[in-house]
């Protein structure tokens, strides 16, 4: 009984050891986060794109105002020019 228990514990430790070693990384952690990053001051250093956002929101629609402000903030962060247009008439 003690031999089989020892064997089970030994096998379990052998199976867990690779998981523990895989979790340890020489490139991760605080040093990698502090290293030279390609992102400067919260702005992407990527190619400039222009995206149009067209909605059929009525002026003063709170939902679309929140969507627009979020899109503008994301566009500024990711080096994108956002052109927003809205008209409450969906036929236009």
Secondary structure, DSSP 8 states (H G I E B T S, - for coil): -HHHHHHHHHHHHHHHHHHHHHH--SS-SHHHHHS--S-BTTB--S--EEEEEEE---TT-HHHHHHHHHHHHHHHHTTEEEEEEE-S-TT-
